Amino acid sequence: MALVEKRAKAWRFLFAPIGLLAAVSVAAATPIIQLDFLATPANSTENTGVSGRLTLSFTENAGVDYLTLTIANTTPIAMGSKLTAVGMEMPDELATLPVFAPGGTGAYFTRLNNNVTVSPPWMNAPGGYDLMITSDGSFEGGGPNGAPAAGEEHTVVLSLGSTTKSPEEWAGIFNEFYLQTADYYTIARFQAVGPDAEDSDKVLGTHTPEPATLVFLALTSLVYWKPRMRVR
């Protein structure tokens, strides 16, 4: 092998860990999880064709961990709808359930309730959904005025409290929880559906990791991996 080629390979080997850490730094800057709602006969009450997306992003400030929820109504604009409530299950690693961060309520989503039961029963999470985010505390009700319409999104910020875990670790915990949970773990309520705004729907969510999320988790696991010393 030529000397120049050997040196080039050596430099690539030396800089590979630096490139890996840089990639982790970029990926870990905004660790996110996406939960999608798409009305079908199997996971909605009315199969109207409405859709939405709940994006979870994790940050830390002054020793407090935060969960930012972006609640997006992705229903086709020509169809129209209002997304008026979102329910979620939380992983057991949380010592207490999240609360709104100071100033974390949204323009529409201002109420946070715990262990909320929904109907019909087949859509309910065991013991009720850990968190229910609404405008008035009612999953069924809550007038649609001011709720995110088709093509719009609203954001709220929740406090996870002071924990020993990093945002990257919380993203991994939530991601694993939603992938392994066999029961229902998130639900959305749509009102004012259709051109005449006369229909409504309840839709269960699904979690399919995006490629960026998979890369983030893989790179994070490599960073935290430590070689074991072999005992002879």
Backbone as a ProteinNet text record, in pm:
[ID]
protein_1_A
[PRIMARY]
MALVEKRAKAWRFLFAPIGLLAAVSVAAATPIIQLDFLATPANSTENTGVSGRLTLSFTENAGVDYLTLTIANTTPIAMGSKLTAVGMEMPDELATLPVFAPGGTGAYFTRLNNNVTVSPPWMNAPGGYDLMITSDGSFEGGGPNGAPAAGEEHTVVLSLGSTTKSPEEWAGIFNEFYLQTADYYTIARFQAVGPDAEDSDKVLGTHTPEPATLVFLALTSLVYWKPRMRVR
[TERTIARY]
84.6	0	88.7	53.6	133.3	131.1	241.1	252.6	143.5	111.8	9	-125.7	-158	-286.1	-291.5	-177.6	-173	-198.1	-132.3	-151.7	-295.7	-357.4	-495.9	-588	-564.4	-647	-625.8	-503.2	-473.1	-546.3	-545.8	-615.4	-765.4	-821.3	-963.8	-997	-908.8	-931	-925.7	-829.9	-815	-933.3	-986.4	-1092.7	-1231.1	-1242.7	-1373.4	-1446.4	-1380	-1451.9	-1498.5	-1416.3	-1455	-1579.6	-1583.4	-1700.9	-1823	-1804.8	-1915.4	-1970.3	-1881.3	-1925.9	-1994.3	-1944.2	-2007.9	-2148.2	-2163	-2295	-2389.4	-2338.5	-2420.5	-2461.5	-2367.1	-2397.4	-2510	-2507	-2611.2	-2743.5	-2738.9	-2861.7	-2921.1	-2834.2	-2882.6	-2929.2	-2902.7	-2940	-3091.4	-3167.7	-3313	-3367.6	-3347.3	-3401.9	-3553.5	-3614.5	-3759	-3819.7	-3949.5	-4029.3	-4158	-4206.9	-4328.2	-4433.9	-4552.4	-4667.8	-4771.3	-4818.2	-4908	-5049.9	-5145.8	-5286.9	-5338.1	-5391.8	-5448.9	-5574.8	-5689.8	-5816.9	-5835.2	-5852	-5881.9	-5995.2	-6055	-6160.8	-6112.7	-5982.3	-5930.6	-5896.7	-5873.4	-5824.9	-5900	-6018.5	-6097	-6244.2	-6319.6	-6461.5	-6544.2	-6503.5	-6585.7	-6515.3	-6384.6	-6309	-6331.3	-6312.8	-6336.9	-6220.4	-6101.8	-5984.1	-5903.5	-5940	-5860.8	-5724.1	-5629.5	-5496.1	-5429.9	-5333.2	-5258.9	-5124.6	-5043	-4910.2	-4875.5	-4823.6	-4777.1	-4626.1	-4552.2	-4406.5	-4357.6	-4275.7	-4219.4	-4072.4	-4030.5	-3889.5	-3847.5	-3722.7	-3674.8	-3559.1	-3564.7	-3459.3	-3435.8	-3329.6	-3297.3	-3250.4	-3293	-3251.1	-3246.8	-3130.7	-3112.6	-3150.4	-3116.2	-3140	-3279.8	-3366.1	-3503.2	-3519.9	-3584.2	-3607.2	-3745.3	-3751.6	-3876.3	-3912.9	-4043.7	-4098.1	-4186	-4144.8	-4223.3	-4308.9	-4437.9	-4531.8	-4582	-4557.8	-4612.4	-4731	-4849.5	-4973.7	-5016.5	-4999.7	-5023.7	-5147.1	-5230.3	-5345.5	-5305.7	-5281.8	-5234.8	-5347.9	-5472.6	-5587.3	-5578.7	-5612.5	-5613.6	-5699.5	-5645.2	-5714.8	-5850.4	-5858.7	-5985.4	-6093.9	-6054.1	-6150.8	-6188.7	-6087.5	-6111.7	-6140	-6089.1	-6116.1	-6050.1	-6084.6	-6019	-5972.6	-5844.5	-5789.1	-5803.5	-5893.1	-5932.4	-5878.8	-5819.7	-5767.5	-5669.2	-5572.5	-5473.3	-5451.6	-5455.9	-5427.5	-5303.3	-5225.6	-5098.1	-5075.3	-5007.9	-4953.7	-4808.9	-4759.6	-4624.6	-4543.9	-4412.3	-4329.2	-4316.5	-4293.7	-4286	-4163.8	-4063.5	-3942	-3966.5	-4079.1	-4111.6	-4157.2	-4091.7	-4128.6	-4266.9	-4298.7	-4430.2	-4474.1	-4604.7	-4654.6	-4618	-4593.8	-4557.1	-4667.8	-4625.8	-4718	-4679	-4767.2	-4731.8	-4612.9	-4515.5	-4404.9	-4457.9	-4388.6	-4431.6	-4442.3	-4559	-4581	-4592.5	-4609.9	-4607.7	-4740.3	-4849.3	-4977.4	-4982.1	-5071.7	-5083.8	-5199.3	-5219.4	-5329.3	-5463.3	-5469	-5593.1	-5583	-5471.2	-5454.6	-5406.3	-5500	-5470.3	-5498	-5554.1	-5588	-5514	-5469.4	-5396.6	-5459.6	-5518.9	-5581.9	-5512.9	-5525.4	-5458.1	-5558.3	-5513.3	-5589.1	-5733.1	-5744	-5874.5	-5924.4	-6046.6	-6110	-6186.3	-6174.5	-6244.9	-6342.5	-6432.2	-6524.7	-6512.6	-6540.9	-6584.5	-6473.5	-6509.5	-6410.5	-6293.1	-6313.2	-6202.8	-6090.2	-6115.8	-6011.7	-5940.1	-5983.6	-5929	-5797	-5705.3	-5579.9	-5607.3	-5525.6	-5546.5	-5541.4	-5650	-5654.5	-5678.1	-5704.8	-5722.5	-5590.3	-5595.7	-5474	-5408	-5276	-5202.9	-5220	-5208.5	-5223.6	-5330	-5416.5	-5513	-5500.8	-5469.9	-5446.6	-5565	-5636.6	-5757.3	-5765.2	-5878.7	-5903.1	-5986.3	-6064.1	-6156.1	-6162.6	-6071.9	-6071.7	-6159.6	-6224.9	-6314.2	-6263.7	-6236.2	-6192.9	-6305.2	-6427.3	-6540.6	-6580.6	-6578.5	-6626.6	-6514.4	-6513.4	-6412.7	-6448.6	-6509.2	-6549.5	-6433.2	-6457.4	-6348.1	-6290	-6357.8	-6307.6	-6170.3	-6073.3	-5937.6	-5846.4	-5901.6	-5819.1	-5744.1	-5630	-5556.4	-5641.2	-5658.5	-5733.7	-5642.4	-5699.9	-5622	-5506.5	-5384.9	-5265.9	-5202.4	-5258.5	-5204.1	-5146.1	-5064.1	-5007.8	-4996.3	-5011.6	-4995.2	-4888.9	-4827.5	-4719.3	-4746.3	-4719.1	-4722.6	-4592.1	-4554.5	-4430.6	-4463.5	-4417.8	-4439.5	-4308.1	-4317.1	-4199.3	-4197.4	-4082.3	-4062.1	-3999.9	-3964.3	-3900.9	-3750.2	-3684.6	-3538.8	-3507.8	-3443.6	-3412.1	-3262	-3218.6	-3077.2	-3049.7	-3153	-3139	-3125.1	-3054.7	-3035.4	-3153.4	-3169.1	-3273.3	-3259.4	-3134.5	-3113.9	-3162.6	-3138.2	-3184.1	-3335.8	-3399.1	-3544.8	-3603.4	-3542.8	-3590.7	-3583.4	-3474.1	-3461.6	-3564.9	-3592.5	-3691.5	-3831.2	-3870.5	-4002.5	-4013.4	-3908	-3910.3	-3929.8	-3853.6	-3865.4	-4002.8	-4055	-4186.2	-4294.5	-4294.8	-4399.4	-4382.8	-4259.8	-4239.1	-4282	-4268.2	-4294.4	-4432.8	-4505.5	-4636.2	-4738.2	-4798.4	-4896.1	-5032.7	-5064.3	-5193.3	-5189.4	-5304.7	-5310.6	-5237	-5161.9	-5079.9	-5100.6	-5179.2	-5209.8	-5337.9	-5411.8	-5540.4	-5562.6	-5635.2	-5665.8	-5814.3	-5865.1	-6005.4	-6015.1	-6095.2	-6116.9	-6263.9	-6287	-6422.7	-6429.2	-6550	-6573.6	-6509.5	-6533.4	-6472.5	-6560.8	-6497.5	-6568.9	-6600.3	-6638.1	-6666.6	-6774.2	-6869.8	-6977	-6946.9	-6830.2	-6787.6	-6889	-6953.1	-7058.4	-7015.6	-6900.3	-6859.7	-6752.3	-6723.5	-6616.9	-6555.3	-6442.9	-6374.2	-6281.5	-6255.2	-6154.6	-6057.8	-5928.9	-5829.6	-5715.8	-5680.8	-5566.3	-5437.9	-5329.3	-5201.6	-5111	-5013.4	-4911.6	-4773.9	-4674	-4536.4	-4449.4	-4401.2	-4304	-4182.2	-4067.4	-3951.2	-3908.8	-3882.7	-3827.7	-3681.9	-3627.9	-3486.7	-3392.8	-3420.7	-3333.5	-3336.3	-3453.9	-3463.7	-3383	-3390.3	-3314.1	-3163.9	-3119.9	-2977.7	-2936.6	-3021.5	-2992.5	-2975.3	-3066.9	-3059.3	-2936.7	-2905.8	-2789.4	-2660.8	-2649.4	-2528	-2514.1	-2627.6	-2623.4	-2577.3	-2624.1	-2583.5	-2434.6	-2379.3	-2236	-2154.8	-2205.4	-2131.5	-2124.9	-2235.3	-2240.3	-2180.7	-2146	-2088.7	-1947.1	-1917.1	-1782.8	-1729.9	-1608.4	-1554.3	-1526.5	-1552.9	-1524.6	-1381	-1318.5	-1183.5	-1192.3	-1115	-1116.1	-1029.4	-1085	-1012.5	-954.4	-825.5	-759.3	-737.2
-118.9	0	124.7	223.7	344.9	419.9	492.6	566.1	670.9	740.5	844.7	786	665.9	603.2	560	507.4	467.5	586.2	699.9	818.6	867.8	861.4	904.9	819.5	687.2	598.5	626	653.6	682	806.7	912	1035.3	1012.5	929	900.9	828.8	738.9	665.4	758.2	853	944.2	1039.5	1085.1	1183.8	1121.3	989.6	924.4	950	935.6	963.7	1107.6	1201.3	1342.1	1364.1	1300.1	1311.6	1252.4	1141.2	1077.7	1168.7	1228.6	1317.4	1440.7	1490.1	1605.5	1569.5	1450	1406.1	1392.2	1337.8	1325.2	1461.5	1557.2	1691	1753.2	1736.4	1791.5	1721.8	1585.3	1510.1	1537.8	1554.1	1569.9	1711.9	1804.6	1943.1	1955.9	1879.2	1882.1	1740.3	1661.9	1525.5	1529.9	1468.4	1476.7	1339.1	1329.2	1211	1258.5	1184.4	1223.3	1114.2	1154	1065.4	1114.4	1024.8	1063.9	1013.3	1095.8	1059.9	1057.6	945.5	934.4	848.7	910.9	842.3	730.5	608.8	491.7	414.5	316.5	239.5	168.1	138.4	61	146.1	274.9	353.9	484.4	499	620.4	585.2	678.2	651.3	676.6	772.6	810.5	794.2	768.3	749.9	865.6	986.4	1104.4	1137.8	1083.4	1117.9	1232.3	1280	1385.3	1330	1418.4	1374.8	1483.8	1441.1	1534.2	1476.2	1556.8	1512.1	1580.1	1500.8	1550.7	1531.8	1641.8	1636.3	1667.7	1577.8	1594	1630.7	1740.4	1777.2	1805.8	1773.5	1775.4	1873.5	1954.4	2050.6	2056.9	2125.2	2144.2	2288.1	2349.2	2484.8	2502.2	2545	2571	2450.2	2332.6	2210.6	2154.5	2216.6	2168.9	2114.5	1998.8	1937.3	1976.4	2004.7	2049.4	1961.5	1946	1874.5	1971.8	2004.1	2092	2007.2	2034.1	1960.9	2053.1	2014.2	2085.8	2005.9	2065.2	1997.7	2051	1967.1	2011.1	1942.3	2019.5	1966	1953.4	1831.3	1807.8	1763.9	1781.1	1751.7	1834.3	1776.6	1857.6	1983.1	2095.7	2223	2222.1	2155	2150.2	2079.4	1984.7	1914.6	1999.3	2048.1	2131.6	2052.5	2102	2043.9	2132.1	2108.1	2173	2062.6	2068.7	1970.9	2028.7	1969.1	2034.5	1968.7	1848.9	1784.1	1675	1652.8	1547	1476.9	1343.4	1264.9	1180.7	1160.5	1088.3	1000.8	888.8	808.9	849.7	836.9	876.1	755.8	752.2	640.6	640	520.4	504.7	573.1	605.9	668.3	808.2	869.1	1000.9	985.6	1057.5	1049.4	1109.6	1217.5	1280.5	1316.3	1331.8	1369	1514	1544.7	1681.5	1781.9	1906.5	2018.8	2126.5	2221.3	2331.7	2408.2	2435.9	2521.7	2664.5	2748.7	2888.7	2950.8	3000.4	3057.5	2953.6	2825.8	2718.5	2684.6	2747.1	2720.1	2783.4	2731.7	2784.9	2882.5	2931.7	3024.9	2955.6	2826.2	2749.9	2645.1	2574.5	2464.4	2518.6	2528.6	2590.9	2501.3	2381.8	2292.4	2159.7	2109.6	1982.9	1897	1783.5	1693.6	1557.5	1484.3	1354.7	1239.7	1124.4	999.1	1016.7	1063.4	1094	974.2	931	821	876.1	808.2	851.4	742.5	778.7	683.1	691.5	581.8	450.7	378.3	278.4	211.4	150.5	106.9	41.8	138.5	268	367.2	414	365	415.2	349	425.8	371.3	309.8	212.3	152	257.4	268.7	367.5	508.8	526.5	660.5	718.4	813.3	875.4	960.5	940.5	1010.4	1161.7	1215.3	1359	1382.5	1481.7	1524.8	1675.2	1722.8	1864.7	1919.9	2016	2070.2	2220.6	2278.1	2420.1	2440.1	2336.4	2354.2	2233.5	2137	2018.7	1906.7	1922.1	1819.2	1767.2	1635.7	1575.9	1578.1	1551.7	1545.9	1685	1781.8	1914.9	2006.1	2124.5	2221	2279.8	2395.9	2455.9	2466.4	2449.8	2450.6	2587.3	2693.4	2827.5	2850.6	2881.4	2907.6	2788	2667.4	2546.7	2544.9	2474.5	2469.6	2410.2	2487.8	2443.2	2363	2307.2	2231.5	2317.5	2261.8	2333.7	2420.7	2421.8	2504.5	2417.1	2477.8	2407.5	2502.6	2446.4	2520	2449.9	2524.7	2469.5	2496.4	2394.3	2410.5	2354.7	2400.2	2354.3	2297.4	2173.9	2107.4	2095	2101.5	2081.9	1938.8	1871.5	1737.3	1742.8	1861.7	1878.7	1866.7	1871.3	1855.4	1705.7	1655.5	1513	1495.5	1371.8	1341.6	1303.9	1308	1263.5	1381.6	1359.3	1461.1	1457.6	1562.8	1560.2	1439.8	1402.3	1286.7	1157.5	1146.8	1027.9	1023.3	1138	1140.1	1105.3	1154	1118.4	968.6	906.1	761.3	686.6	735.6	670.9	679.6	797.5	813.8	731.4	732.6	658.4	509.2	454.3	312.1	280.7	369.5	348.1	338.5	430	428.8	312.5	269.3	155.3	23.9	12.1	-114.2	-122.5	-10.6	-12.1	-77.4	-186	-258.3	-190.3	-122.9	-55.7	79.8	145.2	277.2	378.8	468.1	561.2	706.6	734.5	873.3	879.2	988.8	1004	1151.6	1179.7	1317.9	1332.3	1450.8	1482.9	1590.3	1564.3	1659.9	1701.4	1831.5	1883.6	1972.1	2014.9	2101.3	2042.2	1913	1841.8	1853.5	1872.1	1876.3	2016.9	2031	2164.5	2238.3	2164.4	2228	2232.5	2180.5	2181	2115	2008	1943.2	1810.3	1755.9	1624.2	1635.6	1521.9	1514.9	1375.7	1358.6	1229.8	1218.8	1094.4	1063.2	964.6	994.5	917.7	875.2	746.9	696.5	724.8	747.1	779.7	659.1	672.8	570.2	635.1	552.4	602.1	516.9	578.1	513.7	603.7	559.7	647.9	698	827.3	886.2	843.4	842.4	806.6	888.4	1017.4	1102.5	1056.4	1012.4	964.2	837.3	747	622.7	650.6	745.4	781	840.2	930.1	992.6	888.7	792.3	690.7	601.9	567.3	482.3	553.7	680.7	755.4	779.5	808.2	830.2	705.5	589.2	464.4	439.8	483.4	465.8	557.2	678.7	772.3	722.6	665.3	620	480.2	414.1	280.1	286.6	196.5	189.1	46.9	31.7	-103	-168.8	-296.4	-372.5	-426.1	-424.3	-478.2	-630.7	-695.3	-839.6	-895.3	-985.7	-1047.2	-1179.1	-1192.9	-1316.8	-1408.3
0	0	0	-83.2	-93.4	38.3	65	191.1	202.9	92.3	95.3	134.8	78.6	108.9	254.2	305.6	445.9	536.9	505.5	587.8	582	463.4	449.6	534.9	536.5	618.2	766.3	803.4	943.5	989.8	905	941.6	952.2	857.7	865.3	995.3	1038.4	1163.4	1283.3	1281	1393.4	1404.8	1289.4	1292.1	1296.7	1282.3	1285.9	1416.2	1535.2	1658.9	1669.8	1614.5	1618.6	1534.9	1416.5	1331.4	1397.6	1468.6	1538.4	1646.6	1726.3	1833.3	1776.1	1663.2	1600.1	1554.5	1498.6	1454.3	1571.6	1682.7	1802.5	1853.4	1850.8	1898.9	1818.5	1686.5	1601.1	1628	1636.4	1656.4	1792.2	1893.9	2029.6	2058.7	1964.4	1989.1	2006.2	1930.3	1940.3	1934.1	2039.8	2038.9	2037.1	1935.5	1920.3	1896.5	1923.5	1895.9	1829.8	1730.9	1661.5	1674.5	1715.9	1725.2	1625.3	1539.6	1431.1	1453.1	1413.4	1416.5	1272.4	1230.3	1096.5	1106.1	1082.5	1099.8	997.4	1047.4	965.7	1034.3	967	1033.6	1159.5	1168.2	1280.8	1402.2	1384.5	1498.7	1521.6	1462.1	1484.8	1499.8	1552.9	1573.1	1447.8	1365.8	1250.6	1116.3	1117.8	993.2	895.4	946.8	863	770.4	800.4	721.6	778.5	898.7	963.1	1001.6	1027.2	1067.9	1151.8	1233.5	1316.2	1354	1416.2	1460	1591.9	1684.7	1812.9	1818.9	1826.2	1829.4	1969.6	2023.9	2157.4	2143.9	2204.8	2206.6	2350	2380.6	2518.7	2533.7	2639.7	2667.8	2818.5	2857.3	2998.5	3019.3	3128.4	3159.4	3310.5	3359.6	3503.3	3587.9	3540.3	3616.3	3607.2	3528.4	3512.2	3369.8	3358.7	3227.6	3176.4	3046.8	2986.4	2866.6	2848.1	2733.3	2656.2	2535	2449.2	2356.3	2355.5	2270.2	2160	2036.7	1922.4	1870.9	1879.5	1843.1	1706.6	1604.2	1466.6	1408.6	1343.9	1271.7	1125.4	1080.6	943.4	850.4	893.5	807.5	678.6	564.4	441.6	459.3	416.6	434.4	365	249.7	176.9	257.7	344	428.2	548.4	619.6	735.9	861.9	974.9	1106.8	1212.3	1338.1	1451.2	1546.8	1588.7	1682	1822.6	1904.2	2029.3	2156	2146.9	2268.1	2230	2319	2301.1	2434.8	2434.3	2554.2	2533.8	2643.9	2633.8	2755.8	2735.4	2843.4	2866.2	2990.2	3026.9	3075.8	3048.5	3096.8	3248.5	3304.3	3449.9	3510.1	3429.8	3484	3540.1	3504.2	3558.4	3703.2	3793.6	3934.8	3958.7	3888.2	3895.3	3754.2	3736.1	3604.9	3573.2	3445.8	3408.2	3440.7	3455.1	3473.4	3373.5	3352.9	3264.5	3322.4	3238.7	3278.5	3293.7	3370.4	3380.6	3241.5	3207.9	3075.7	2966.2	3003.1	2904.6	2841	2886.9	2823.6	2685.5	2602.2	2467.4	2455.6	2334	2309.8	2327.3	2298.5	2311.7	2421.3	2426.5	2521.5	2656.6	2750.4	2879.3	2998.8	2976.2	3086.3	3071.6	3186.8	3191.3	3300.5	3261.6	3356.4	3354.4	3465.5	3480	3484.7	3430.8	3438.3	3388.7	3265.6	3206.1	3124.1	3155.3	3083	2963.4	2849.4	2729.1	2686.4	2598.5	2539.1	2387.5	2317.6	2365.2	2441.5	2522.9	2608	2533.2	2410.5	2338.2	2303.1	2315.4	2287.2	2413.4	2529.2	2654	2689.6	2747	2800.1	2936.8	2980.2	3112	3223	3298.9	3405.2	3357.3	3228.6	3172.7	3125.5	3035.3	2983.1	3091.3	3108.6	3214.6	3204.5	3083.7	3062.2	2956.4	2981.1	2880.3	2867.7	2748.1	2723.6	2645.1	2705	2645.1	2669.6	2629.3	2656.2	2781.6	2819.7	2932.5	3024.7	3008.5	3093.6	3044.7	2929.9	2877.4	2744.1	2739.1	2613.2	2509.8	2554.6	2463	2414.4	2505.6	2472	2427.5	2484.7	2443.2	2308.8	2306.5	2180.1	2083.7	1954.4	1857.1	1826	1864.5	1832.8	1895.6	1812.7	1859.9	1856.9	1837.7	1828.4	1694.9	1689.4	1562.8	1450.6	1345.6	1228.6	1136.1	1032	934.3	883	893.4	849.6	956.3	1078.9	1186.8	1297.6	1383.3	1497.7	1616.7	1736.8	1861.4	1944.9	2036.3	2119.3	2266.2	2349.4	2494.5	2550.6	2670	2733	2870.6	2895.4	3023.3	3098.8	3229.1	3314.6	3365	3346.7	3400.7	3539	3585.2	3715.1	3705.6	3819.9	3826.2	3833.4	3732.5	3726.8	3704.8	3710.6	3688.2	3543.7	3459.9	3321.5	3225.8	3116.7	3014.6	2916.8	2834.8	2732	2638.7	2607.4	2520.3	2585.8	2716.2	2788	2795.7	2819	2823.1	2687.1	2580.3	2446.4	2424.4	2469.5	2456	2537.5	2659	2746.4	2684.7	2638.8	2578	2450.2	2369.8	2244.5	2270.9	2364.2	2396.3	2454.5	2537.6	2598.2	2491.8	2396.6	2294.8	2197.1	2175.3	2086.1	2150.5	2282.6	2349.8	2413.8	2420.5	2483.6	2391.2	2439.7	2357.4	2360.6	2471.2	2483.3	2413.1	2407.6	2345.7	2431.8	2369	2445.8	2407.8	2305.3	2273.2	2190.1	2208	2139.7	2109.7	2003	1965.8	1938.1	1964.8	1941.8	1834.6	1731.2	1623.1	1621.3	1604.6	1590.5	1466.3	1434.7	1318.2	1192.5	1171.8	1059.2	935.7	821	694.1	647.7	520.9	465.4	542.8	600	676	825.8	865.1	1005.5	1097.8	1048.9	1126.6	1187.6	1148	1195.2	1303.1	1368	1467.9	1463.3	1529.1	1526.3	1646.3	1688.1	1789.3	1725.4	1736.2	1662.3	1755	1751.1	1826	1750	1822.8	1760.5	1745.7	1657.6	1636.8	1639.2	1669	1673.7	1584.4	1477.9	1390.2	1386.2	1441.6	1448.9	1311.3	1304.1	1182.5	1168.3	1044.8	1026.8	1114.2	1130.1	1213.8	1357.7	1405.6	1542.6	1561.4	1464.3	1473.1	1474.3	1390.5	1388.2	1521.2	1574.5	1703.4	1813.6	1820.2	1925	1907.4	1783.5	1757.9	1796.7	1758	1788.8	1938.5	2004.7	2148.4	2221.3	2177.7	2242.9	2224.2	2109.9	2087.7	2177.9	2198.5	2282.7	2426.2	2475.7	2613.8	2631.9	2520.1	2528.6	2581.7	2674.8	2730.2	2713.9	2660	2643.2	2776.2	2783.5	2905.8	2902.2	3017.1	3026.5	3032.9	2953.3	2948.7	3061.5	3140.6	3250.1	3202	3216.9	3174.1	3294.4
[MASK]
++++++++++++++++++++++++++++++++++++++++++++++++++++++++++++++++++++++++++++++++++++++++++++++++++++++++++++++++++++++++++++++++++++++++++++++++++++++++++++++++++++++++++++++++++++++++++++++++++++++++++++++++++++++++++++++++++++++++

